[in-house]
Amino acid sequence: MQVQLPDGCTSVLRLYSERTLPDALQLKAAVPFWQWIDRLQPHWSLSLPLPETLPFAWPPGLQKSAVTIRCRWTPGQSLTTITPTVCFQIGKTVRYLHDCAADFRQPLSLPVVDAMLMRRIARRARNAPFIHTFSPDSVSSFCVSMEQTAIFLEKYPVSPAHYGIIHTDLHIGNWLQNNGELIPLDFDYTAYGHYLTDLAVVFHDIGRVVPAGAARTACRRGLLEGYGGFKNAIAGEVWSAFQKVALALYLNWSLDPGNASLLEIPAVAHSTREAIEGIMAPSVA
């Protein structure tokens, strides 16, 4: 919700439950995260958590416990039209995020997108009620594919040039457009990992919002040209593996026990099913 606080700043109050608050507070305590943000702030006025937690009072009769974290208000409009030019801008912006993260080594205070996380997501999926909508053979294929992805990450070289702080959630809904500039939102899932992870998230989401054919191909090409790197990696098993990592990150959110009610939303249930099917597929389109 947008609010005007006594200090005169327009802010957003983001609501956290007792279950999700520890993750949010851990992010706030991550020194490398804030050092990264300090590098980004001169370029944007990002909607980011400020170092304070405020109490939240539910209306009378609702027995819930929660707190809010204050975020800076970011003006702008959601992306409604996805074109190759917009995707080129997204690519340039993602590259800027990564360039600003270039000097950081693995921070102990941030989650890591690695083989261990892939195996944890696979266990979460196997234990989720939603998985029973698939046949046993499909579940087995999913588990095999997740293990293959985990093994890939174990063997893939950790190069300081390609690993750093990443956003992990740069889908099309997490961008604002303001005066011709694109601004990323929702840094709640910031982690440490390979930069291809962020590119794969956007690349796959373009497939969700742009119809198959020449337009989708042009948008994806614009994304990669805007980013300007990894041109030789966007093919074969490397790119397929990182797209599966991107899908797994979506499952990590949608199959979280605390988000169980979200699967009652048809769009979320559909996207979750598509993510599981995408991970099972030999390659991701």
Summary of the structure (lengths in Angstrom):
residues: 285
radius of gyration: 19.1
end to end distance: 36.5
largest distance: 58.5
contacts: 831
relative contact order: 0.14
helix: 52%
strand: 15%
